[in-house]
Amino acid sequence: MGANRIFAGMALTVLMALVTISAEAQTQNGQIVGQVTDAQTGAPLSEVQVYITGTGLGVLTRQNGRFILLNVPPGTYELTAERIGLGSVTGQISVVAGQTVEADFSMQSVALGLDEIVVTGTAGAARRREIGNTVSQIAVPNLPERPVLVSDLLQAAAPGLDVYGGGTVGQSKIIRLRGESSVSLSNHPLVYIDGVRIRSEPLPDVNPPDRRGGRSANVAVSPLDNINPNDIERIEIIKGSAATTLYGTEASAGVIQVFTKSGTQGAPVWTAELQGGKSWSREFGVEGSGVPYNNMEHWLCTGIYTCGEYANQSYAQQYNLSVRGGGQDLRYFISGSFVDQQGYLTNDTEEKYAIRGNFTVAPAENMTIQWNTAYVNQLLTMTNG
């Protein structure tokens, strides 16, 4: 009996000591109080999550918008307030031992970001997270630099997309999605423009079967590069098993879908762009030989305005003009471009004219007609090879 009393007394003493230590620790901590209100109306906001970043300390505001965080260790913290439909707010506070810090927040309403819609080979569009396929999307208007050719635009634009080759005036590049995918089928990805399939392989060059006489350069032109990058709204790339599931075995090398711009409601918006440049050769002969251009200076340009008697100044220029607008019943996007290039060699030239008209007509309340059309005229001359 005496032993039980001794044990109970010791337990009570330890418990009182723990309570005392806990009370002393709490007096050394601080607390944060405040109120969260609507920035526009000033009304208090409830159910707002207020928390200290990286500490696990947090609380929800009450009906009057007020909150209190207890037992906050002294220090400097980032205090954040969040709620769905409102923009998060973060502020820096300093907590002092045994003191109360007040922090008020004003929050503004923000639009919720909806799931991205992508167009697939299935009927209709779908949300990206629902299709379960590997789809990469390139928003062309958001690119910081827009190349002259679509094949250049695809360079390093999506995982598994390889673009290589080219370099000559009019020369197309080789496009591969995840490398060589078939021995018997074409390794060129399928290409669709606004849902219409176009030729995937480069256009055939004009040569006799045995290429006798070197009548033409070995230059392949891609139909994809006949599209003006300024006319493109976005590009979707589908690769892997998802491509064959949606488009059949022909799509074993992947699919590239190009969507051009459409009209918008509002006043006409005109866009004009001019690009230009020049090039010339640097010395490529053996240093100190006295022939820095290996006696080829008569057929080359060696400076911005210095060219041999058989050479033309190498240059490139492109002019783009477009207009976009419309009303409720008719929306339009119309564009035109002109490309003029003189290559490094005298006979390497290109002239290309392109026009496009995309029209959206709504003749009835539940009817919409989309008409997209384009015309391209390209003239290439190449050095024999």
Buried (B, 14 or more C-beta within 10 A) or exposed (E): EEEEEEEEEEEEEEEEEEEEEEEEEEEEBBBBBBBBBBBEEEEBBBEBBBBBEEEEBBBEBBEEBBBEBEEBBEEEBEBBBBBEEBEEBEEEBEBEEEEEBEBEBBBEEEEEEEEEEBBBBEEEEBEBEEBEBBBBBBEBEEEEEBEBBBBBBBBEBBEBBBBEEBEBBBBBBBBBBBEEBEEEEEBBBBBBBBEEEEEBEBBEBEBEEEEEEEEBBEBBBBBBBBBBBBBBBBBBBBBBEBBBBBBEEBBBBBBBBBBBBBBBEEEEEEEEEEEEEEEBBEEEBEEEEEEBBEEBBEBBBBEEEEBBEEBBBBBBBBBBBBBBBBEEEBBBBBBBBBBBBBBBBBEBBBEBBBBBBBBBBBEEEEEEEEEBEBEBEBEBBBBEE
